[in-house]
Amino acid sequence: MSVEIDITFAKSAKINGGLAIALASAETPLPELAQAFDPAGVLAKAVKVAAFTGKAHKAVDVLAPKDSPADRIALIGTGTPSELTAFDWLRIGGKMCSLLKSAERVVLELDAATTPEAAADIALGLLMRAYDFDSYKTKKKDDQPKTPDKVKVTIVHPDASACKKSFADREAVAAGVTLARDLVNEPANILGPVEFAERAKALEKLGVEVEILEEKDMRKLKMGALLGVSQGSARPPRLAIMTWKGGKAKDKPVAFIGKGVVFDTGGISIKPAGGMEDMKGDMGGAAAVTGLMHTLAARKAKVNAIGMIGLVENMPDGAAQRPGDIVTSMSGQTIEIINTDAEGRLVLCDALWYCRERFEPRAMINLATLTGAVMVALGHHHAGLFSNDDELAAALTSAGETSQERVWRLPLGPDYDKLIDSKFADMKNAGGRFAGSITAAQFLKRFVKDTPWAHLDIAGTAMGSPTTDVNRSWGSGFGVRLLDRYVRDTFES
């Protein structure tokens, strides 16, 4: 994040330069709160000239007159506030961020009609929109406006203490999303399997127990599917296991499993050169799981949770596995390799089996940038959801609607299962051109037995998805807010 946003809540604040903001509604496009920093009444003219009606997520922004305590003053529309969802308030925070520009001090004036939860959501939206991955830029273009390194934002509310309390949880969410975005945006020469595992290990400072399995450990466990993917790379694989114990000792954990292919060339079934640079983001599932575990620990979530990420690189050297090879998974099931670019499911199947056997979780949810086919089906606005459990699928769908990290359930069934039957092994790792995202899910389903399970194919939402009011990053951090909401609604409500 190039600009540090320092957010405080207060019952009052002295405006001394900078940007002063008030919220407007369709009923009151020019709120009384704005009069404190607009003694000359310039906003009334600006509202008229701009035809500003207080519509939600619209804004008017003007230079302050000479006798104003602010340098700039702005109004942000809320439409009909009573109709706004939590995500709508996040979008208002994102709109607020877009107005910051060169301001080093910002004051947002809220009245009691805006709930503390809404105020906290505004702050979360501000943080999410402010994210910018520019770690490797050494200089800015001459035509770019100078931005401050730090912006102090004061949100004024009659119940500032309640706002601060509500924001504590949301600040943990922001940190988790930021971590996930950072991981996806990092170039693969910096973030290999070992380095990714070290990032996961850093969660120990928040109270997460972290165990890292190395190649020799996975060989003992007979993880032939996962190790087959990594054997063409000079960089060794890792399996990171993150454990958060926030629930009752007797409660079984909920498990989150992420695909962590730090770079995917496709292996021997090599991808086209055009756009291959985006394959640094093929670990978006592992990034989301790591960000989620950060969030759960940072906000002291009352749940027992396991985060497991399989970390490999898929490269085509002389040791790489070939189409036609047969590998034996940890489950004992054999897999014919039809396409070495269908590698994510090979990583996940061993991780899913190991997670189920070792932890006996109440539910398993895996996330993976698994197939291009899901983008053909759903574009960039929904992740694909596959599940063997209707209750779990409904809970994830509901959490997706609330968080607006939306999912859409796609079918599973024995007819699709037949497409991955193999002549030479128990199954093959690719089912052909049709129903590609479904056959990938059918493959994973063979490794979960009766455990309630859901597979989220986030290929279209974890990276390169359309920008929104709360995200301008190539790596979106998709999945952190979705699964945090799922945990809240399912285990903490």
C-alpha positions in Angstrom: 0.0 0.0 0.0 1.8 3.2 -1.2 -0.2 5.5 1.0 -0.6 4.8 4.7 -4.2 5.5 5.9 -4.4 6.4 9.6 -8.0 6.2 10.7 -9.3 7.4 14.1 -12.9 7.9 15.4 -13.8 11.0 17.5 -16.8 12.8 18.8 -15.5 16.0 17.4 -12.6 17.2 15.3 -11.1 20.6 14.5 -10.8 21.2 10.8 -7.5 22.8 9.9 -7.0 22.6 6.2 -7.2 19.3 4.2 -10.5 17.8 3.0 -13.8 18.0 4.9 -16.6 15.6 3.8 -20.2 15.1 4.8 -22.8 12.5 3.6 -25.8 13.6 1.6 -29.0 11.7 0.9 -31.7 11.9 -1.7 -33.9 13.5 0.9 -31.2 16.0 2.0 -28.7 16.7 -0.8 -27.2 19.5 1.2 -26.9 18.3 4.9 -26.6 20.7 7.8 -23.3 19.1 8.9 -21.7 20.7 5.9 -22.4 24.2 7.1 -19.6 23.8 9.7 -17.0 23.9 7.0 -18.9 25.8 4.4 -19.8 29.2 5.9 -20.0 30.9 2.6 -22.5 28.4 1.3 -20.5 27.4 -1.9 -21.8 23.9 -1.7 -25.4 25.0 -2.5 -24.2 26.4 -5.8 -22.0 23.4 -6.5 -24.9 21.0 -5.8 -27.1 23.0 -8.2 -24.5 23.3 -11.0 -23.5 19.6 -10.8 -27.1 18.5 -10.6 -26.1 16.5 -7.5 -29.1 14.8 -6.0 -27.5 12.7 -3.2 -27.7 9.6 -5.3 -25.7 6.7 -3.7 -22.0 6.7 -4.5 -22.1 10.0 -6.3 -20.0 13.0 -5.1 -19.4 16.7 -5.5 -16.0 18.1 -4.6 -15.0 21.7 -4.6 -12.3 24.1 -3.5 -13.2 25.7 -0.2 -13.8 29.4 -0.1 -11.3 31.7 1.7 -13.1 31.7 5.0 -13.5 27.9 5.3 -11.4 26.0 7.7 -10.9 23.3 5.0 -8.9 23.4 1.8 -11.5 21.3 -0.1 -15.0 20.3 0.8 -17.1 17.4 -0.6 -20.4 15.6 -0.3 -20.9 11.9 -0.9 -24.4 10.6 -1.8 -26.0 7.8 0.1 -29.4 7.7 -1.7 -31.8 6.3 0.8 -29.5 5.3 3.7 -32.0 2.9 5.3 -31.8 0.8 2.1 -28.0 0.5 2.0 -26.3 -2.8 2.6 -23.0 -3.3 4.4 -21.3 -3.5 1.0 -23.0 -0.3 -0.1 -21.3 1.4 2.9 -18.0 -0.1 1.8 -18.5 1.4 -1.6 -19.1 4.8 0.0 -15.7 4.4 1.8 -14.2 3.6 -1.6 -15.7 6.7 -3.1 -14.3 8.7 -0.2 -10.9 7.3 -1.0 -11.1 8.4 -4.6 -11.5 12.0 -3.3 -8.4 12.1 -1.2 -6.0 13.1 -3.9 -3.2 15.3 -2.2 -5.0 15.7 1.1 -2.9 14.8 4.2 -5.8 15.4 6.6 -9.4 14.3 6.1 -12.4 14.8 8.3 -15.7 12.9 7.6 -18.6 14.3 9.6 -21.3 11.7 10.4 -24.5 12.1 12.5 -26.3 9.6 14.7 -28.4 8.5 11.8 -25.4 6.7 10.5 -24.9 3.6 12.6 -21.5 2.7 14.1 -21.5 -0.4 12.0 -22.0 1.7 8.8 -19.2 4.1 9.9 -16.9 1.1 10.4 -17.8 -0.3 7.0 -17.0 3.1 5.4 -13.6 2.9 7.0 -13.1 -0.6 5.7 -14.0 0.4 2.2 -11.6 3.3 2.4 -8.7 0.9 3.3 -9.6 -1.5 0.6 -9.7 1.1 -2.1 -6.5 2.7 -0.9 -4.4 -0.5 -1.6 -1.8 -0.1 -4.3 0.9 -2.6 -5.0 3.8 -0.4 -6.1 6.7 -2.1 -4.2 8.9 -2.4 -7.3 8.3 1.1 -8.8 11.4 3.3 -8.2 10.0 6.5 -9.5 6.7 8.1 -10.6 5.8 9.6 -13.9 6.2 13.3 -14.1 2.5 13.9 -14.9 1.3 12.0 -11.8 0.1 14.2 -9.0 2.1 14.1 -5.8 0.5 12.1 -3.1 1.3 12.1 0.6 3.0 9.1 2.2 0.4 9.2 5.0 -3.1 10.4 5.3 -4.8 11.1 8.7 -8.5 10.4 8.5 -10.8 11.4 11.4 -14.3 10.0 11.3 -16.5 12.1 13.5 -19.5 10.3 15.1 -21.6 10.9 18.3 -20.8 7.3 19.4 -17.1 7.2 18.5 -16.3 4.4 20.9 -18.9 2.1 19.3 -17.5 2.9 15.9 -14.0 2.1 17.1 -15.2 -1.3 18.5 -16.9 -2.2 15.2 -13.9 -1.2 13.2 -11.5 -3.4 15.1 -13.0 -6.5 13.4 -13.1 -4.8 10.0 -9.5 -3.7 10.3 -8.6 -7.4 10.7 -10.5 -8.1 7.5 -8.6 -5.3 5.7 -5.3 -6.7 6.8 -6.2 -10.2 5.6 -7.3 -8.9 2.2 -4.1 -6.8 1.9 -2.0 -9.9 2.7 -3.9 -12.0 0.0 -3.5 -9.2 -2.6 0.2 -8.8 -1.8 0.8 -12.5 -2.3 -1.0 -12.7 -5.6 0.7 -9.5 -6.9 4.2 -10.6 -6.0 6.3 -11.8 -8.9 7.2 -15.5 -8.9 11.0 -14.9 -8.8 10.4 -13.3 -5.4 7.6 -15.6 -4.1 8.5 -19.3 -4.6 7.1 -22.2 -2.5 9.7 -21.7 0.3 9.1 -17.9 0.5 5.4 -18.4 0.5 5.7 -20.9 3.3 7.7 -18.3 5.3 4.9 -15.7 4.8 2.5 -18.3 6.3 4.9 -19.0 9.1 4.8 -15.2 10.0 1.2 -15.7 11.2 2.6 -17.3 14.4 3.0 -13.8 15.8 -0.9 -13.6 15.8 -1.2 -16.9 17.7 -1.6 -19.2 14.7 0.2 -22.5 14.9 2.1 -23.1 11.7 3.7 -26.4 10.5 5.6 -26.6 7.3 6.0 -30.0 5.6 9.0 -30.3 3.3 9.5 -32.6 0.3 10.9 -35.5 2.4 7.8 -35.2 4.7 5.4 -35.4 1.8 7.3 -38.4 0.3 6.8 -40.3 3.6 3.1 -39.4 3.4 3.1 -40.8 -0.3 1.8 -37.5 -1.8 2.6 -38.7 -5.3 0.1 -36.4 -7.0 1.3 -33.1 -5.4 5.0 -34.1 -5.8 4.5 -35.0 -9.4 3.6 -31.4 -10.2 6.7 -30.0 -8.5 9.3 -32.4 -9.9 10.0 -30.3 -12.9 11.0 -27.3 -10.8 14.4 -26.6 -9.2 12.4 -25.0 -6.3 11.2 -27.5 -3.7 7.5 -27.9 -2.7 6.0 -27.0 0.7 2.8 -27.8 2.4 1.9 -25.2 5.1 -0.6 -26.1 7.8 -2.0 -23.2 9.8 -4.1 -23.9 12.9 -6.3 -21.3 14.7 -7.8 -22.5 18.0 -10.4 -19.9 18.9 -13.3 -22.2 19.6 -14.1 -24.8 22.2 -11.5 -27.6 22.6 -14.1 -30.3 21.8 -15.2 -28.6 18.6 -14.0 -30.1 15.3 -12.3 -27.5 13.0 -13.5 -26.1 9.8 -10.8 -26.5 7.1 -9.8 -24.2 4.2 -7.5 -25.7 1.6 -5.8 -23.5 -1.1 -4.0 -24.3 -4.3 -0.6 -22.6 -4.3 1.0 -23.0 -7.7 3.4 -20.0 -7.4 3.9 -20.1 -11.2 2.3 -22.3 -13.8 4.0 -22.7 -17.2 1.7 -25.7 -17.9 4.6 -28.0 -17.6 5.3 -30.2 -20.6 1.8 -29.3 -21.9 3.1 -25.7 -22.0 0.9 -22.7 -22.1 1.0 -20.1 -24.9 3.5 -17.3 -24.3 0.9 -14.6 -24.5 -0.4 -13.7 -21.0 1.7 -16.4 -19.3 3.0 -13.7 -16.9 -0.4 -13.8 -15.2 0.4 -17.3 -14.0 2.2 -15.8 -11.0 -1.4 -15.5 -9.7 -2.1 -19.2 -9.9 -1.7 -19.3 -6.1 -4.8 -17.1 -5.5 -6.5 -19.9 -3.5 -3.5 -20.3 -1.2 -3.3 -16.5 -0.9 -7.0 -16.3 0.1 -6.6 -19.0 2.7 -3.5 -17.3 4.2 -5.3 -14.0 4.3 -8.3 -15.6 5.9 -6.2 -17.2 8.7 -4.7 -13.8 9.3 -8.1 -12.2 9.7 -9.5 -15.0 12.0 -6.5 -14.7 14.3 -6.4 -10.9 14.2 -10.0 -10.6 15.3 -9.8 -13.6 17.7 -12.5 -15.5 15.9 -14.4 -17.9 18.1 -13.8 -20.9 15.8 -11.3 -23.7 15.4 -9.9 -23.4 11.9 -7.3 -25.2 9.7 -5.7 -23.5 6.8 -3.7 -25.8 4.5 -1.9 -24.7 1.3 0.0 -26.8 -1.2 2.9 -24.8 -2.6 4.6 -25.9 -5.8 5.9 -24.5 -9.1 4.9 -26.2 -12.4 7.9 -26.1 -14.8 8.9 -28.2 -17.9 12.5 -29.3 -17.3 14.0 -32.8 -18.0 12.6 -34.2 -14.8 9.0 -32.9 -15.3 6.2 -35.4 -15.5 4.8 -36.2 -18.9 1.4 -36.7 -20.4 0.7 -40.5 -20.1 2.5 -40.8 -16.7 0.6 -42.5 -13.9 1.0 -41.2 -10.3 -0.3 -42.6 -7.1 -2.0 -40.1 -4.8 -1.9 -40.3 -1.0 -5.3 -41.9 -1.0 -3.9 -44.8 -3.0 -5.9 -43.9 -6.0 -3.9 -43.8 -9.3 -4.1 -40.9 -11.8 -3.2 -40.9 -15.5 -1.7 -37.6 -16.4 -3.5 -36.5 -19.6 -2.5 -32.8 -19.4 0.3 -31.5 -17.2 -1.5 -28.1 -17.2 -4.3 -29.7 -15.2 -2.0 -29.6 -12.2 -3.9 -27.7 -9.5 -6.3 -30.6 -8.9 -3.2 -32.9 -8.3 -2.0 -30.5 -5.6 -5.4 -30.2 -4.0 -6.3 -33.9 -4.0 -3.4 -34.9 -1.7 -4.0 -31.9 0.5 -7.7 -32.7 0.8 -7.1 -36.3 1.7 -4.4 -35.4 4.2 -6.6 -32.8 5.8 -9.6 -35.1 6.1 -7.5 -38.0 7.5 -5.5 -35.9 10.0 -8.0 -33.4 11.3 -11.4 -34.9 10.6 -12.9 -31.5 10.0 -16.6 -30.7 10.2 -16.4 -29.2 6.7 -13.7 -28.6 4.0 -13.7 -25.7 1.6 -11.0 -25.5 -1.0 -10.2 -22.5 -3.2 -8.3 -22.6 -6.5 -7.7 -20.7 -9.6 -8.4 -24.0 -11.2 -9.9 -23.7 -14.7 -10.3 -21.3 -17.6 -13.6 -23.0 -18.2 -15.2 -21.4 -15.2 -14.5 -18.0 -16.7 -16.2 -19.0 -19.9 -19.3 -20.0 -17.8 -19.4 -17.2 -15.2 -17.0 -14.4 -16.4 -15.3 -12.4 -13.7 -18.3 -11.6 -11.4 -19.0 -15.0 -9.7 -16.8 -17.8 -8.5 -17.8 -21.3 -9.4 -19.2 -23.3 -6.4 -19.4 -27.1 -6.3 -20.4 -29.0 -3.3 -21.6 -32.4 -2.0 -23.6 -30.7 0.8 -26.6 -28.5 0.2 -26.4 -26.8 3.6 -22.8 -25.8 3.1 -23.5 -24.6 -0.4 -26.4 -22.5 0.8 -24.3 -21.0 3.6 -21.5 -20.0 1.1 -24.0 -18.6 -1.3 -25.6 -16.4 1.4 -22.1 -15.3 2.6 -21.3 -14.4 -1.0 -24.4 -12.2 -1.3 -23.6 -10.4 1.9 -20.0 -9.8 1.2 -20.6 -9.3 -2.6 -17.8 -11.9 -3.2 -20.5 -13.9 -5.0 -20.5 -17.6 -5.9 -22.8 -19.6 -8.3 -23.4 -23.2 -7.8 -22.7 -25.6 -10.7 -23.7 -29.2 -11.0 -22.0 -32.4 -10.0 -23.1 -35.9 -11.0 -22.1 -39.4 -12.2 -22.5 -38.5 -15.9 -19.7 -36.0 -15.5 -17.7 -38.5 -13.5 -17.5 -40.8 -16.4 -15.5 -38.2 -18.3 -12.5 -38.7 -16.1 -12.5 -42.4 -16.1 -9.2 -43.8 -17.4 -8.3 -46.9 -19.4 -5.0 -47.3 -17.5 -5.6 -45.9 -14.0 -8.3 -45.2 -11.5 -8.9 -41.8 -13.1 -7.4 -39.2 -15.4 -6.6 -35.6 -14.6 -8.5 -34.0 -17.5 -11.9 -34.8 -18.9 -11.7 -33.1 -22.3 -13.0 -29.9 -23.7 -16.5 -29.9 -22.4 -17.6 -29.1 -18.8 -14.0 -28.5 -17.8 -14.7 -26.8 -14.5 -17.2 -29.6 -13.6 -14.9 -32.5 -14.3 -12.2 -30.8 -12.3 -14.6 -30.7 -9.3 -15.6 -34.3 -9.9 -12.0 -35.2 -9.7 -11.6 -33.5 -6.3 -14.8 -35.0 -5.0 -13.1 -38.4 -5.2 -10.8 -37.4 -2.3 -13.2 -36.1 0.3 -15.4 -39.1 1.0 -18.5 -38.1 3.1 -17.0 -34.9 4.7 -19.2 -31.9 3.8 -17.1 -30.2 1.1 -17.2 -27.3 -1.2 -14.9 -26.3 -4.1 -14.6 -22.7 -5.1 -13.1 -22.1 -8.6 -11.8 -18.6 -8.3 -9.9 -18.4 -11.6 -12.1 -15.4 -12.8 -12.2 -13.5 -9.5 -8.8 -13.8 -7.8 -6.8 -11.9 -10.4 -7.4 -9.6 -13.3 -11.1 -9.1 -12.4 -12.8 -5.8 -13.1 -12.0 -2.9 -10.8 -14.7 -1.8 -8.3 -15.3 0.9 -5.8 -13.3 -1.1 -3.3 -10.6 -2.7 -5.4 -8.1 -1.3 -7.9 -5.6 -4.1 -7.6 -4.9 -6.8 -10.2 -4.8 -9.3 -7.3 -8.2 -8.8 -5.7 -7.9 -10.9 -2.5 -11.2 -12.6 -3.4 -12.3 -15.2 -0.8 -11.1 -13.5 2.4 -14.2 -11.5 3.0 -16.5 -14.3 1.7 -15.1 -16.9 4.0 -14.8 -14.6 7.0 -18.5 -13.9 6.6 -19.2 -17.6 6.3 -17.4 -18.2 9.6 -19.2 -15.4 11.3 -22.7 -16.5 10.1 -22.1 -20.3 10.6 -20.0 -20.6 13.7 -20.1 -17.2 15.6 -23.7 -15.9 15.2 
